[in-house]
Amino acid sequence: MAVNHMSRLCRNVKESIDFYTKVLGFVLIERPPAFDFEGAWLFNYGVGIHLIQSQQHEDNSSPDTDHLDPMDNHISFQSEDMEARVKRLEEMDVKYMKRTVEDKENGTVIDQLFFNDPDGFMIEICNCENLKLVPAGSLGKIKLPADRHNPPVWNLS
């Protein structure tokens, strides 16, 4: 039906809560009391983020939060106001990389911002709703539910 949440192992849950609430606008929500380990649940934009305290105390090395490679593992969030996202990142003193991808054939421009959370996990913010989703190859014969996609699937008929 939909993505419910993603889980992130954290070196410091409190620091990660601060980052995800202040930089990305997530809201701290109550966690079921049955969990007997340190963590936090956050929610916004129709998705949850579950932060879990890492038990690997022997690894005291700092995460690489300076390395930003769009081809690396990341999660992406859409934004309707990319300028406001840049302003927020700068206010929070978060190092980011900005990239624009232009498809001249279709007249589509996508703006992307890449940055890392406190544990070095990369996050992208984009205006990817500008992309038209067109089924590829044999998938073109499958009727996709256009009302359940964001961005919406471009209807070929």
C-alpha positions in Angstrom: 0.0 0.0 0.0 2.7 2.5 1.0 5.9 3.0 2.8 5.2 3.1 6.6 8.5 4.0 8.1 12.3 3.6 7.8 14.6 2.7 10.7 17.9 4.3 11.4 20.6 3.1 13.8 22.0 6.1 15.6 25.1 6.7 17.7 23.1 9.3 19.7 19.3 9.2 19.5 18.8 12.6 21.2 21.2 14.2 18.6 19.3 12.5 15.8 15.9 13.6 17.2 17.2 17.2 17.2 18.4 16.9 13.6 15.2 15.3 12.1 12.9 17.6 14.0 14.7 20.9 13.5 16.2 20.4 10.0 13.5 18.2 8.4 10.4 19.1 10.3 9.6 15.7 11.7 7.5 15.5 14.9 8.4 13.3 17.8 5.6 10.8 18.6 4.9 8.4 21.3 6.5 4.9 21.1 4.8 1.8 22.4 6.0 1.3 26.0 6.7 -2.4 25.3 10.0 -1.5 23.6 12.8 -2.1 26.1 15.6 -0.3 24.1 16.4 3.3 23.6 14.9 4.9 20.5 12.4 7.4 19.2 9.6 7.5 16.6 9.2 10.5 14.4 6.5 11.2 11.8 5.6 13.7 9.1 4.9 13.9 5.4 3.1 10.5 5.5 6.2 8.6 6.6 7.7 7.6 9.9 11.3 7.4 10.9 12.2 5.1 13.7 15.5 5.9 15.5 17.2 3.1 17.3 20.2 3.5 19.6 23.1 1.6 18.2 24.6 -1.0 20.6 28.1 -0.9 19.0 29.8 1.2 21.7 33.2 0.0 20.8 33.2 1.9 17.5 34.1 5.5 18.7 35.1 6.7 15.2 33.2 9.7 13.9 30.9 9.2 11.0 31.9 10.7 7.6 29.4 13.6 7.4 31.4 15.5 4.8 31.3 13.0 2.0 28.3 13.7 -0.3 27.8 11.5 -3.4 24.3 11.4 -5.1 25.1 7.9 -6.2 25.4 6.6 -2.6 22.6 5.2 -0.5 20.1 7.8 0.6 16.5 8.6 1.3 14.7 11.3 -0.6 11.9 13.7 0.4 10.0 15.9 -2.0 9.7 19.6 -1.4 7.5 22.3 -3.0 9.8 25.1 -1.9 13.5 24.3 -2.5 14.6 27.8 -1.6 13.1 27.4 1.8 14.9 24.1 2.3 18.3 25.8 1.3 17.6 28.6 3.8 16.8 26.1 6.5 19.9 24.0 5.9 22.0 27.2 6.0 20.3 28.4 9.2 21.1 25.0 10.8 24.7 25.2 9.5 24.2 21.9 7.6 26.7 21.2 4.8 24.9 20.4 1.6 25.5 19.8 -2.1 23.1 21.3 -4.6 22.5 19.7 -8.0 20.2 20.5 -11.0 19.3 17.8 -13.5 17.8 19.0 -16.7 16.1 16.9 -19.3 16.1 19.2 -22.3 14.1 16.6 -24.4 11.1 16.7 -22.0 11.7 20.2 -20.6 12.0 18.9 -17.1 14.3 20.4 -14.5 14.9 18.7 -11.1 16.6 20.5 -8.2 18.3 18.3 -5.6 19.9 19.0 -2.2 22.1 16.3 -0.6 23.3 16.4 3.0 24.0 14.0 5.9 22.3 13.3 9.2 24.5 13.2 12.3 25.4 9.5 11.6 26.5 10.2 8.1 23.3 8.8 6.4 22.7 10.8 3.3 19.3 12.6 2.7 18.1 14.2 -0.5 15.4 16.8 -0.8 14.1 17.4 -4.4 11.3 18.7 -6.4 11.0 15.3 -8.1 7.3 15.8 -8.6 8.4 17.5 -11.9 9.2 14.1 -13.2 6.6 12.2 -15.3 6.6 8.5 -14.4 6.3 6.5 -17.6 6.2 2.7 -17.4 9.2 1.2 -19.1 9.4 -1.7 -21.5 6.8 -4.5 -20.9 5.5 -2.7 -17.9 3.8 -0.3 -20.3 1.1 -3.0 -20.7 0.3 -2.9 -17.0 -2.3 -0.3 -15.9 -0.8 1.4 -12.9 -3.2 3.2 -10.4 -2.6 6.8 -11.3 -4.2 8.1 -8.1 -1.7 6.3 -5.7 1.6 7.7 -7.0 3.4 10.9 -6.0 4.5 12.1 -8.5 1.5 10.9 -10.5 2.0 8.3 -13.2 1.8 9.9 -16.7 -1.1 8.2 -18.6 0.1 6.9 -22.0 -3.4 6.5 -23.4 
